[in-house]
């Protein structure tokens, strides 16, 4: 089973700024955690981060034939990007939306996701653990056939 993890803008700053909000772990540390879990589940993981909307869209468009499922933290684009929504609609790849923070306990503009209704489900507020939960959920859904 192959899973791509896409991380959106500013997540490359994880562990270096705003640790009270996003935690102390760097994105590379979160990736290591998720890679260990993926290996245990027999998942081949492709981990990516981009600050650019178009690069995220290119990565989504390239998924068919390359990945069985997607773990998506589109970061700020979650709340704004019709173009990322359109790409997800076009490829129809099963995906789980993940957020480190509890977006519902934050500003109102973060309560709306332009992609959540297309997702299998959404996990928010559990920090890096949310990526593990999301990976397990995706694995279980993809194994159901
Ligand atoms: O909680 C999440 O995972 C978010 O997707 C993070 C986004 C935010 O816009 C979403 O509403 C919720 C922001 C990512 C910014 O990441 C940073 C990490 C460290 C320091 C500064 C920004």
Boltz pocket constraint, residues with backbone or C-beta under 6 A from the ligand:
constraints:
  - pocket:
      binder: B
      contacts: [[A, 9], [A, 10], [A, 11], [A, 12], [A, 13], [A, 14], [A, 15], [A, 16], [A, 17], [A, 18], [A, 22], [A, 73], [A, 74], [A, 75], [A, 76], [A, 77], [A, 78], [A, 98], [A, 99], [A, 100], [A, 101], [A, 102], [A, 103], [A, 110]]
      max_distance: 6.0
